[in-house]
Amino acid sequence: MDDRTRTEPRFAVAIWSVYARTLNGGDRTNNFAEVAHRRLQRAFGCDHPSLWRFIDTLRREQKNTDADYTQFTLGRDPPLKAKKYRDTDRRLYNLVVNYAPLIVDQNGQINLEPNDFINFLTGISRNYEMNQ
């Protein structure tokens, strides 16, 4: 019973696709969560804090978070991304905006240019450093 139809994906493309987020300047990853976890781990100063150290550290971090939130509600801008990440965002944005894999020929036929697709993916991949 091979009717060549695709099954519905478990998660909608809109949930996991970063295309629109790249065009709108949004985050493409959840690195902000990893940064928050790393900050908490540094605040504890050890892998297995005692209960009281854990509670005191959470209270102190909550005060800092509340202070940051107050500053943002007063109109202060969030800190800028590091220059290397802003540069990467700009390069990825330019690649996505200029990507046009579909070519309309003189007969009005729409064709996919596989070389353009490979070049696009190669360009995207070269903007990421692995094993940091």
N, CA, C and O atoms as a MOPAC input file, in Angstrom:
PM7 MOZYME 1SCF
protein

 N      0.83900 1    -1.19300 1     0.00000 1
 C      0.00000 1     0.00000 1     0.00000 1
 C      0.87900 1     1.24900 1     0.00000 1
 O      0.80200 1     2.07100 1     0.91400 1
 N      1.70800 1     1.38500 1    -1.02400 1
 C      2.61300 1     2.51700 1    -1.13900 1
 C      1.97100 1     3.57400 1    -2.03300 1
 O      2.09300 1     3.50900 1    -3.25600 1
 N      1.29200 1     4.54100 1    -1.43400 1
 C      0.61500 1     5.57100 1    -2.22600 1
 C      1.44600 1     6.85500 1    -2.34100 1
 O      0.95600 1     7.87100 1    -2.83400 1
 N      2.70800 1     6.80700 1    -1.88300 1
 C      3.64600 1     7.92800 1    -2.00600 1
 C      3.16100 1     9.20400 1    -1.32400 1
 O      3.48300 1    10.30100 1    -1.78100 1
 N      2.40900 1     9.08600 1    -0.26300 1
 C      2.00700 1    10.27200 1     0.49200 1
 C      2.76900 1    10.29800 1     1.80200 1
 O      3.12400 1     9.25800 1     2.35800 1
 N      3.00600 1    11.47500 1     2.27100 1
 C      3.72200 1    11.63200 1     3.53300 1
 C      2.74100 1    11.61100 1     4.69100 1
 O      1.61500 1    12.09700 1     4.58600 1
 N      3.18400 1    11.04900 1     5.77400 1
 C      2.35900 1    11.09100 1     6.98200 1
 C      2.52800 1    12.45800 1     7.64100 1
 O      3.52600 1    13.14500 1     7.42400 1
 N      1.56000 1    12.83200 1     8.43300 1
 C      1.64100 1    14.10500 1     9.15100 1
 C      2.81700 1    14.05500 1    10.12200 1
 O      2.98600 1    13.07100 1    10.84200 1
 N      3.62800 1    15.10800 1    10.14500 1
 C      4.74200 1    15.10500 1    11.09900 1
 C      4.22500 1    15.22800 1    12.53100 1
 O      3.15300 1    15.78200 1    12.77400 1
 N      4.99600 1    14.70700 1    13.45700 1
 C      4.61000 1    14.77700 1    14.86600 1
 C      4.53700 1    16.23400 1    15.33300 1
 O      3.64100 1    16.60200 1    16.09300 1
 N      5.47800 1    17.05600 1    14.87600 1
 C      5.50000 1    18.47000 1    15.22900 1
 C      5.37700 1    19.28500 1    13.95000 1
 O      6.04700 1    18.99800 1    12.95800 1
 N      4.53300 1    20.28800 1    13.97300 1
 C      4.31700 1    21.12800 1    12.79600 1
 C      5.61400 1    21.83800 1    12.40900 1
 O      6.42700 1    22.17500 1    13.26900 1
 N      5.79500 1    22.05900 1    11.11900 1
 C      6.99000 1    22.73100 1    10.62000 1
 C      7.14900 1    24.09600 1    11.28000 1
 O      8.27200 1    24.50500 1    11.57600 1
 N      6.05900 1    24.80100 1    11.51400 1
 C      6.12700 1    26.13000 1    12.12600 1
 C      6.76500 1    26.09300 1    13.51000 1
 O      7.31600 1    27.09600 1    13.96300 1
 N      6.69800 1    24.95700 1    14.18000 1
 C      7.27600 1    24.85300 1    15.52100 1
 C      8.79700 1    24.74100 1    15.46200 1
 O      9.49100 1    25.37600 1    16.25600 1
 N      9.32500 1    23.94300 1    14.53400 1
 C     10.76200 1    23.69000 1    14.54200 1
 C     11.54300 1    24.41900 1    13.46000 1
 O     12.77100 1    24.47200 1    13.53700 1
 N     10.88900 1    24.97500 1    12.46800 1
 C     11.60400 1    25.66800 1    11.39800 1
 C     12.12900 1    27.01200 1    11.90500 1
 O     11.41300 1    27.75500 1    12.57500 1
 N     13.36900 1    27.30900 1    11.58200 1
 C     13.95200 1    28.57600 1    12.01500 1
 C     13.99500 1    29.59900 1    10.87800 1
 O     14.58600 1    30.66800 1    11.03200 1
 N     13.38200 1    29.28500 1     9.75200 1
 C     13.40500 1    30.18500 1     8.59500 1
 C     12.80400 1    31.55000 1     8.94100 1
 O     13.45000 1    32.58100 1     8.75600 1
 N     11.56700 1    31.55200 1     9.44500 1
 C     10.90300 1    32.82200 1     9.76600 1
 C     11.62700 1    33.54000 1    10.89900 1
 O     11.75100 1    34.76500 1    10.88300 1
 N     12.10600 1    32.78000 1    11.88400 1
 C     12.82700 1    33.41000 1    12.99600 1
 C     14.11700 1    34.05800 1    12.50700 1
 O     14.50900 1    35.10800 1    13.01700 1
 N     14.78100 1    33.45400 1    11.53100 1
 C     15.99100 1    34.04400 1    10.97400 1
 C     15.65200 1    35.34300 1    10.25800 1
 O     16.35300 1    36.34200 1    10.42500 1
 N     14.59500 1    35.34400 1     9.46700 1
 C     14.19700 1    36.55800 1     8.74700 1
 C     13.75500 1    37.66600 1     9.69400 1
 O     13.95400 1    38.84500 1     9.40300 1
 N     13.15300 1    37.29400 1    10.83500 1
 C     12.65400 1    38.28700 1    11.79300 1
 C     13.67400 1    38.65400 1    12.86100 1
 O     13.37800 1    39.45100 1    13.75200 1
 N     14.86400 1    38.08400 1    12.78100 1
 C     15.90300 1    38.40400 1    13.75700 1
 C     15.71000 1    37.72500 1    15.10100 1
 O     16.28800 1    38.16000 1    16.09700 1
 N     14.91200 1    36.67100 1    15.15000 1
 C     14.66200 1    35.96600 1    16.40600 1
 C     15.73500 1    34.94100 1    16.71200 1
 O     16.62500 1    34.68900 1    15.90000 1
 N     15.63900 1    34.35500 1    17.89500 1
 C     16.58400 1    33.31800 1    18.29500 1
 C     16.30900 1    32.03600 1    17.52400 1
 O     15.15700 1    31.65700 1    17.31700 1
 N     17.37800 1    31.37700 1    17.10400 1
 C     17.24300 1    30.11900 1    16.38300 1
 C     17.50500 1    28.92200 1    17.28300 1
 O     17.27800 1    27.78100 1    16.88000 1
 N     17.97600 1    29.16900 1    18.48500 1
 C     18.31400 1    28.07300 1    19.40100 1
 C     17.77200 1    28.37800 1    20.78600 1
 O     17.17300 1    29.42900 1    21.01400 1
 N     17.98500 1    27.45900 1    21.69800 1
 C     17.61200 1    27.69100 1    23.08900 1
 C     18.86300 1    27.92800 1    23.92800 1
 O     18.89900 1    27.55700 1    25.10200 1
 N     19.87800 1    28.53400 1    23.34500 1
 C     21.11900 1    28.79600 1    24.07100 1
 C     20.89000 1    29.66300 1    25.29700 1
 O     21.64400 1    29.57300 1    26.26500 1
 N     19.85600 1    30.50300 1    25.27100 1
 C     19.57600 1    31.34400 1    26.43400 1
 C     19.28000 1    30.49300 1    27.65800 1
 O     19.62000 1    30.88400 1    28.77500 1
 N     18.65500 1    29.33800 1    27.47000 1
 C     18.39000 1    28.43000 1    28.59300 1
 C     19.69800 1    27.81300 1    29.08700 1
 O     19.90300 1    27.66100 1    30.29100 1
 N     20.57200 1    27.46300 1    28.15700 1
 C     21.86100 1    26.90500 1    28.55300 1
 C     22.68900 1    27.93400 1    29.31100 1
 O     23.38200 1    27.58900 1    30.26800 1
 N     22.62400 1    29.19300 1    28.89100 1
 C     23.33900 1    30.26300 1    29.59000 1
 C     22.79500 1    30.41600 1    31.01000 1
 O     23.56500 1    30.58000 1    31.95600 1
 N     21.47900 1    30.36400 1    31.15900 1
 C     20.87500 1    30.48100 1    32.49300 1
 C     21.31300 1    29.32400 1    33.39000 1
 O     21.60500 1    29.53300 1    34.56700 1
 N     21.36000 1    28.12000 1    32.84900 1
 C     21.80700 1    26.96800 1    33.64000 1
 C     23.27400 1    27.11000 1    34.04300 1
 O     23.64400 1    26.80700 1    35.17800 1
 N     24.10000 1    27.56900 1    33.11400 1
 C     25.52100 1    27.75200 1    33.41600 1
 C     25.70500 1    28.81600 1    34.49200 1
 O     26.54100 1    28.66600 1    35.38300 1
 N     24.91900 1    29.89800 1    34.40800 1
 C     24.99400 1    30.96400 1    35.40700 1
 C     24.61900 1    30.43400 1    36.79100 1
 O     25.27600 1    30.75300 1    37.78200 1
 N     23.56400 1    29.62800 1    36.85500 1
 C     23.16600 1    29.03600 1    38.13700 1
 C     24.25100 1    28.10900 1    38.67900 1
 O     24.56400 1    28.13300 1    39.86900 1
 N     24.81000 1    27.31000 1    37.81000 1
 C     25.85100 1    26.38200 1    38.24700 1
 C     27.05100 1    27.14400 1    38.80200 1
 O     27.63700 1    26.73900 1    39.80600 1
 N     27.41900 1    28.25100 1    38.14400 1
 C     28.51500 1    29.08100 1    38.63700 1
 C     28.16200 1    29.71000 1    39.97900 1
 O     29.01000 1    29.79800 1    40.86700 1
 N     26.90800 1    30.15000 1    40.13100 1
 C     26.47600 1    30.77600 1    41.38600 1
 C     26.55800 1    29.79300 1    42.54900 1
 O     26.91500 1    30.18200 1    43.66100 1
 N     26.23400 1    28.52800 1    42.30800 1
 C     26.31800 1    27.52500 1    43.37600 1
 C     27.77200 1    27.25800 1    43.76400 1
 O     28.06800 1    27.01100 1    44.93300 1
 N     28.66200 1    27.30500 1    42.80200 1
 C     30.07200 1    27.10500 1    43.09100 1
 C     30.47200 1    25.66100 1    43.33300 1
 O     31.63700 1    25.38600 1    43.62100 1
 N     29.53700 1    24.74000 1    43.22400 1
 C     29.84600 1    23.32000 1    43.40100 1
 C     28.75100 1    22.49600 1    42.72300 1
 O     27.69400 1    23.01900 1    42.36900 1
 N     29.01700 1    21.22200 1    42.55200 1
 C     28.04700 1    20.35000 1    41.88400 1
 C     26.90100 1    19.92000 1    42.78600 1
 O     25.78300 1    19.71800 1    42.31200 1
 N     27.16400 1    19.78000 1    44.07700 1
 C     26.14600 1    19.28100 1    45.01000 1
 C     26.07400 1    20.17800 1    46.24300 1
 O     26.63200 1    19.84200 1    47.28800 1
 N     25.38400 1    21.32900 1    46.12700 1
 C     25.31700 1    22.24200 1    47.28000 1
 C     24.43500 1    21.66200 1    48.38900 1
 O     23.56400 1    20.82600 1    48.14900 1
 N     24.69200 1    22.13300 1    49.60000 1
 C     23.81900 1    21.74600 1    50.70800 1
 C     22.45700 1    22.39900 1    50.49500 1
 O     22.31600 1    23.30000 1    49.66800 1
 N     21.47100 1    21.94600 1    51.23300 1
 C     20.12100 1    22.49300 1    51.09300 1
 C     20.10900 1    23.99000 1    51.35600 1
 O     19.48500 1    24.74400 1    50.61000 1
 N     20.79900 1    24.43200 1    52.41800 1
 C     20.77700 1    25.85600 1    52.76200 1
 C     21.52200 1    26.68600 1    51.73400 1
 O     21.08300 1    27.78500 1    51.39600 1
 N     22.63700 1    26.18300 1    51.23300 1
 C     23.36700 1    26.90700 1    50.18800 1
 C     22.50500 1    27.00200 1    48.93000 1
 O     22.47800 1    28.03700 1    48.26500 1
 N     21.81400 1    25.93100 1    48.61500 1
 C     20.91900 1    25.90800 1    47.45800 1
 C     19.83700 1    26.98100 1    47.59800 1
 O     19.60200 1    27.75100 1    46.66700 1
 N     19.18100 1    27.03200 1    48.75700 1
 C     18.10300 1    28.00700 1    48.99100 1
 C     18.64700 1    29.42600 1    48.95500 1
 O     18.05600 1    30.29400 1    48.31300 1
 N     19.76900 1    29.68200 1    49.63600 1
 C     20.34900 1    31.03000 1    49.65400 1
 C     20.76300 1    31.48200 1    48.25600 1
 O     20.56100 1    32.63800 1    47.88700 1
 N     21.34000 1    30.56900 1    47.48700 1
 C     21.76500 1    30.91300 1    46.12700 1
 C     20.55900 1    31.21100 1    45.24400 1
 O     20.58300 1    32.16700 1    44.46900 1
 N     19.50700 1    30.40700 1    45.35200 1
 C     18.29800 1    30.67500 1    44.56200 1
 C     17.68600 1    32.01600 1    44.92500 1
 O     17.23900 1    32.74800 1    44.04200 1
 N     17.65800 1    32.34900 1    46.20700 1
 C     17.12300 1    33.65800 1    46.63200 1
 C     17.94600 1    34.79700 1    46.03100 1
 O     17.39200 1    35.76400 1    45.50900 1
 N     19.27300 1    34.67600 1    46.10800 1
 C     20.14500 1    35.72500 1    45.56900 1
 C     19.95500 1    35.86200 1    44.05400 1
 O     19.86800 1    36.97500 1    43.53700 1
 N     19.89100 1    34.74300 1    43.35500 1
 C     19.69400 1    34.78200 1    41.90700 1
 C     18.32200 1    35.35000 1    41.54600 1
 O     18.19300 1    36.06800 1    40.55500 1
 N     17.30000 1    35.03600 1    42.34000 1
 C     15.96700 1    35.58500 1    42.08500 1
 C     15.97300 1    37.10000 1    42.25700 1
 O     15.33400 1    37.81200 1    41.48200 1
 N     16.69300 1    37.60400 1    43.27300 1
 C     16.80800 1    39.05900 1    43.46000 1
 C     17.47200 1    39.70200 1    42.24800 1
 O     17.03400 1    40.75100 1    41.77400 1
 N     18.53200 1    39.06800 1    41.75000 1
 C     19.21000 1    39.59700 1    40.56200 1
 C     18.28300 1    39.58600 1    39.34800 1
 O     18.25900 1    40.54200 1    38.57400 1
 N     17.52400 1    38.51000 1    39.18400 1
 C     16.58100 1    38.41200 1    38.06800 1
 C     15.49400 1    39.47100 1    38.18800 1
 O     15.12300 1    40.09400 1    37.19300 1
 N     14.98400 1    39.67800 1    39.39400 1
 C     13.96800 1    40.71200 1    39.61600 1
 C     14.52100 1    42.09800 1    39.30300 1
 O     13.82100 1    42.92500 1    38.71900 1
 N     15.77700 1    42.36000 1    39.68600 1
 C     16.39900 1    43.65400 1    39.40400 1
 C     16.55200 1    43.85500 1    37.89700 1
 O     16.28000 1    44.94000 1    37.38300 1
 N     16.98900 1    42.80700 1    37.18600 1
 C     17.11200 1    42.90200 1    35.72400 1
 C     15.75400 1    43.15400 1    35.08300 1
 O     15.63600 1    43.97700 1    34.17600 1
 N     14.73400 1    42.45100 1    35.55000 1
 C     13.38500 1    42.62000 1    35.00100 1
 C     12.89500 1    44.04900 1    35.21900 1
 O     12.29300 1    44.64500 1    34.32600 1
 N     13.14900 1    44.59000 1    36.39500 1
 C     12.74800 1    45.97300 1    36.68100 1
 C     13.42900 1    46.93200 1    35.71800 1
 O     12.79400 1    47.85900 1    35.21500 1
 N     14.71800 1    46.72000 1    35.45500 1
 C     15.43700 1    47.58100 1    34.51900 1
 C     14.84100 1    47.49900 1    33.11100 1
 O     14.72100 1    48.51600 1    32.42800 1
 N     14.47300 1    46.31300 1    32.68500 1
 C     13.88100 1    46.15600 1    31.35200 1
 C     12.51500 1    46.82300 1    31.27800 1
 O     12.17900 1    47.42900 1    30.26000 1
 N     11.71300 1    46.71900 1    32.35300 1
 C     10.39100 1    47.35800 1    32.33700 1
 C     10.50900 1    48.87200 1    32.37500 1
 O      9.57700 1    49.57200 1    31.97900 1
 N     11.64000 1    49.39100 1    32.84600 1
 C     11.87300 1    50.83300 1    32.84000 1
 C     12.37600 1    51.32300 1    31.48500 1
 O     12.54700 1    52.52500 1    31.28300 1
 N     12.61100 1    50.40200 1    30.56400 1
 C     13.00900 1    50.79500 1    29.21700 1
 C     14.45900 1    50.53300 1    28.87400 1
 O     14.88600 1    50.84200 1    27.76200 1
 N     15.22700 1    49.97500 1    29.79000 1
 C     16.62300 1    49.66700 1    29.48800 1
 C     16.68500 1    48.51300 1    28.49400 1
 O     15.96400 1    47.52500 1    28.63000 1
 N     17.54700 1    48.64700 1    27.50300 1
 C     17.71100 1    47.60100 1    26.49800 1
 C     18.44200 1    46.40300 1    27.09600 1
 O     19.29300 1    46.56200 1    27.97100 1
 N     18.11000 1    45.20800 1    26.62400 1
 C     18.87200 1    44.03800 1    27.07600 1
 C     20.30200 1    44.13000 1    26.55600 1
 O     20.56200 1    44.84600 1    25.58900 1
 N     21.22700 1    43.41700 1    27.18100 1
 C     22.61400 1    43.47200 1    26.69800 1
 C     22.71800 1    42.95400 1    25.26600 1
 O     21.99900 1    42.03700 1    24.86800 1
 N     23.62400 1    43.55600 1    24.50400 1
 C     23.83600 1    43.13500 1    23.12000 1
 C     24.49900 1    41.76700 1    23.07500 1
 O     25.24100 1    41.38400 1    23.98000 1
 N     24.21200 1    41.04200 1    21.99900 1
 C     24.93300 1    39.79700 1    21.75100 1
 C     26.38400 1    40.15200 1    21.46900 1
 O     26.69600 1    41.27500 1    21.07400 1
 N     27.25100 1    39.20100 1    21.67300 1
 C     28.65600 1    39.39200 1    21.32700 1
 C     28.76600 1    39.65400 1    19.82100 1
 O     27.95700 1    39.15800 1    19.03700 1
 N     29.77500 1    40.43800 1    19.42900 1
 C     29.93600 1    40.82600 1    18.03100 1
 C     30.00200 1    39.61800 1    17.09900 1
 O     29.42500 1    39.65000 1    16.01200 1
 N     30.69500 1    38.55400 1    17.50700 1
 C     30.81700 1    37.39800 1    16.60700 1
 C     29.45100 1    36.77000 1    16.33900 1
 O     29.22700 1    36.24800 1    15.24700 1
 N     28.52500 1    36.80800 1    17.31600 1
 C     27.18800 1    36.25600 1    17.10100 1
 C     26.32800 1    37.20600 1    16.26600 1
 O     25.51300 1    36.75700 1    15.46100 1
 N     26.50500 1    38.51200 1    16.45200 1
 C     25.78500 1    39.47100 1    15.60300 1
 C     26.23700 1    39.33400 1    14.15700 1
 O     25.41800 1    39.39000 1    13.24000 1
 N     27.54400 1    39.15400 1    13.94800 1
 C     28.07200 1    38.96900 1    12.58900 1
 C     27.52900 1    37.68300 1    11.96200 1
 O     27.15500 1    37.66900 1    10.78900 1
 N     27.48800 1    36.60600 1    12.74700 1
 C     26.93700 1    35.34100 1    12.24700 1
 C     25.46800 1    35.50400 1    11.88900 1
 O     25.02800 1    35.02000 1    10.84600 1
 N     24.70300 1    36.18300 1    12.74600 1
 C     23.28600 1    36.42700 1    12.46400 1
 C     23.10900 1    37.18300 1    11.14700 1
 O     22.22000 1    36.86900 1    10.35500 1
 N     23.97000 1    38.19000 1    10.92100 1
 C     23.87800 1    38.98400 1     9.69100 1
 C     24.18400 1    38.12500 1     8.46400 1
 O     23.48800 1    38.21400 1     7.45300 1
 N     25.22700 1    37.29300 1     8.55300 1
 C     25.57600 1    36.42100 1     7.42100 1
 C     24.45800 1    35.42000 1     7.13100 1
 O     24.10100 1    35.21300 1     5.97100 1
 N     23.90400 1    34.80000 1     8.17300 1
 C     22.81600 1    33.83600 1     7.97300 1
 C     21.58700 1    34.51800 1     7.38800 1
 O     20.92300 1    33.96100 1     6.51400 1
 N     21.28500 1    35.71600 1     7.86600 1
 C     20.14800 1    36.46600 1     7.32900 1
 C     20.34600 1    36.70700 1     5.83300 1
 O     19.42500 1    36.50300 1     5.04200 1
 N     21.54600 1    37.14000 1     5.44700 1
 C     21.82700 1    37.40100 1     4.02900 1
 C     21.69100 1    36.13400 1     3.19000 1
 O     21.16100 1    36.18200 1     2.08000 1
 N     22.16200 1    35.00400 1     3.70600 1
 C     22.02000 1    33.74200 1     2.97300 1
 C     20.55100 1    33.37600 1     2.78400 1
 O     20.14500 1    32.98300 1     1.69000 1
 N     19.75900 1    33.50400 1     3.84000 1
 C     18.34100 1    33.11900 1     3.77600 1
 C     17.56900 1    34.04800 1     2.84600 1
 O     16.74900 1    33.58600 1     2.05300 1
 N     17.82000 1    35.35100 1     2.93600 1
 C     17.10000 1    36.32000 1     2.09700 1
 C     17.41500 1    36.11500 1     0.62100 1
 O     16.53300 1    36.25000 1    -0.22700 1
 N     18.65600 1    35.79300 1     0.31200 1
 C     19.07400 1    35.67500 1    -1.08700 1
 C     18.89900 1    34.27900 1    -1.67400 1
 O     19.20400 1    34.06400 1    -2.84700 1
 N     18.41800 1    33.33800 1    -0.88800 1
 C     18.24600 1    31.96500 1    -1.36500 1
 C     16.98900 1    31.86200 1    -2.21800 1
 O     15.88900 1    32.16700 1    -1.75800 1
 N     17.16200 1    31.43000 1    -3.46200 1
 C     16.03200 1    31.25000 1    -4.38000 1
 C     16.24300 1    29.94800 1    -5.14400 1
 O     16.80100 1    29.96600 1    -6.24200 1
 N     15.80500 1    28.80800 1    -4.58300 1
 C     16.08900 1    27.52600 1    -5.22600 1
 C     15.21700 1    27.22500 1    -6.43000 1
 O     15.54800 1    26.34900 1    -7.22900 1
 N     14.11500 1    27.93100 1    -6.57100 1
 C     13.19500 1    27.64000 1    -7.66800 1
 C     13.43200 1    28.61000 1    -8.81700 1
 O     13.42000 1    29.82700 1    -8.63000 1
 N     13.64600 1    28.06500 1    -9.99300 1
 C     13.89700 1    28.85800 1   -11.19100 1
 C     12.74100 1    28.63100 1   -12.16200 1
 O     12.34300 1    27.49200 1   -12.40700 1
 N     12.20600 1    29.71800 1   -12.71200 1
 C     11.14700 1    29.61200 1   -13.71900 1
 C     11.82100 1    29.72600 1   -15.08600 1
 O     12.45700 1    30.73600 1   -15.38900 1
 N     11.67600 1    28.68000 1   -15.91000 1
 C     12.30700 1    28.70800 1   -17.22600 1
 C     11.42300 1    29.44600 1   -18.23200 1
 O     10.35100 1    29.94100 1   -17.88200 1
 N     11.88100 1    29.51700 1   -19.48800 1
 C     11.16500 1    30.27100 1   -20.51700 1
 C      9.78700 1    29.69500 1   -20.82500 1
 O      8.94200 1    30.40700 1   -21.36900 1
 N      9.53500 1    28.43700 1   -20.49800 1
 C      8.22400 1    27.81500 1   -20.71800 1
 C      7.28900 1    27.96000 1   -19.51900 1
 O      6.16600 1    27.45600 1   -19.53400 1
 N      7.75700 1    28.65000 1   -18.48600 1
 C      6.93000 1    28.81600 1   -17.29800 1
 C      7.02100 1    27.66200 1   -16.32400 1
 O      6.30200 1    27.62900 1   -15.32500 1
 N      7.90600 1    26.71000 1   -16.60900 1
 C      8.09600 1    25.57300 1   -15.70500 1
 C      8.94900 1    26.00400 1   -14.50800 1
 O      9.92300 1    26.74300 1   -14.65300 1
 N      8.56400 1    25.53100 1   -13.34200 1
 C      9.33100 1    25.82700 1   -12.13200 1
 C     10.25900 1    24.65200 1   -11.85800 1
 O      9.81500 1    23.51000 1   -11.74500 1
 N     11.54600 1    24.94300 1   -11.75300 1
 C     12.54900 1    23.89900 1   -11.54300 1
 C     13.35200 1    24.17800 1   -10.28100 1
 O     13.65400 1    25.32600 1    -9.95700 1
 N     13.68500 1    23.12500 1    -9.59000 1
 C     14.55300 1    23.21600 1    -8.42300 1
 C     15.99100 1    23.08500 1    -8.89200 1
 O     16.33300 1    22.15400 1    -9.62100 1
 N     16.82000 1    24.00900 1    -8.47700 1
 C     18.24000 1    23.96000 1    -8.81800 1
 C     18.99200 1    23.27400 1    -7.68100 1
 O     19.26700 1    23.91000 1    -6.66300 1
 N     19.33100 1    21.98600 1    -7.82700 1
 C     19.97400 1    21.26100 1    -6.72800 1
 C     21.31500 1    21.84800 1    -6.30900 1
 O     21.65300 1    21.81000 1    -5.12600 1
 N     22.09100 1    22.39200 1    -7.25300 1
 C     23.38100 1    22.98000 1    -6.88700 1
 C     23.19000 1    24.18800 1    -5.98900 1
 O     23.97000 1    24.39600 1    -5.05900 1
 N     22.16000 1    24.99300 1    -6.25200 1
 C     21.89300 1    26.13800 1    -5.39100 1
 C     21.53500 1    25.67400 1    -3.98700 1
 O     21.93500 1    26.29500 1    -3.00200 1
 N     20.78500 1    24.58700 1    -3.89600 1
 C     20.39400 1    24.03900 1    -2.60100 1
 C     21.62600 1    23.58700 1    -1.81900 1
 O     21.76000 1    23.89600 1    -0.63500 1
 N     22.52000 1    22.86100 1    -2.47500 1
 C     23.74900 1    22.38100 1    -1.83000 1
 C     24.62100 1    23.56100 1    -1.41900 1
 O     25.16100 1    23.57600 1    -0.31300 1
 N     24.76500 1    24.55100 1    -2.29900 1
 C     25.56500 1    25.73200 1    -1.96200 1
 C     24.96900 1    26.48400 1    -0.78000 1
 O     25.70400 1    26.97500 1     0.07700 1
 N     23.64600 1    26.57700 1    -0.72700 1
 C     22.97100 1    27.24300 1     0.38700 1
 C     23.26500 1    26.51500 1     1.69300 1
 O     23.65300 1    27.13900 1     2.68100 1
 N     23.08200 1    25.19600 1     1.70100 1
 C     23.33300 1    24.42400 1     2.92300 1
 C     24.80700 1    24.47600 1     3.32500 1
 O     25.12600 1    24.51900 1     4.51300 1
 N     25.69500 1    24.47100 1     2.34600 1
 C     27.12300 1    24.58700 1     2.64500 1
 C     27.41400 1    25.93400 1     3.29000 1
 O     28.15700 1    26.01000 1     4.26800 1
 N     26.83000 1    26.99600 1     2.74500 1
 C     27.01600 1    28.32700 1     3.32200 1
 C     26.49800 1    28.41600 1     4.74800 1
 O     27.13900 1    29.01500 1     5.61100 1
 N     25.33200 1    27.81800 1     4.99500 1
 C     24.77200 1    27.81000 1     6.35200 1
 C     25.71200 1    27.06000 1     7.29000 1
 O     26.02900 1    27.54700 1     8.37600 1
 N     26.15700 1    25.87800 1     6.87300 1
 C     26.98600 1    25.04400 1     7.75600 1
 C     28.31700 1    25.70100 1     8.08200 1
 O     28.86200 1    25.47700 1     9.16300 1
 N     28.84300 1    26.49000 1     7.18900 1
 C     30.15000 1    27.11200 1     7.43600 1
 C     30.05900 1    28.29500 1     8.39200 1
 O     31.08000 1    28.89200 1     8.73300 1
 N     28.87100 1    28.63500 1     8.82000 1
 C     28.70300 1    29.70500 1     9.80100 1
 C     28.61400 1    29.17700 1    11.22600 1
 O     28.38100 1    29.94700 1    12.15800 1
 N     28.79400 1    27.88400 1    11.40500 1
 C     28.70900 1    27.28600 1    12.74100 1
 C     30.02300 1    26.62800 1    13.10800 1
 O     30.63300 1    25.92600 1    12.30200 1
 N     30.44900 1    26.86900 1    14.34400 1
 C     31.63300 1    26.19900 1    14.87100 1
 C     31.16000 1    25.00600 1    15.68000 1
 O     30.26600 1    25.12700 1    16.51600 1
 N     31.75300 1    23.87100 1    15.43200 1
 C     31.37000 1    22.65900 1    16.14800 1
 C     32.32300 1    22.41300 1    17.31100 1
 O     33.46500 1    22.87300 1    17.31200 1
 N     31.82500 1    21.67800 1    18.29600 1
 C     32.63300 1    21.25000 1    19.45300 1
 C     33.25200 1    22.41900 1    20.20300 1
 O     34.45600 1    22.43700 1    20.46300 1
 N     32.42900 1    23.38200 1    20.54400 1
 C     32.94500 1    24.52900 1    21.30000 1
 C     33.03400 1    24.21200 1    22.75600 1
 O     33.44800 1    25.05900 1    23.54800 1

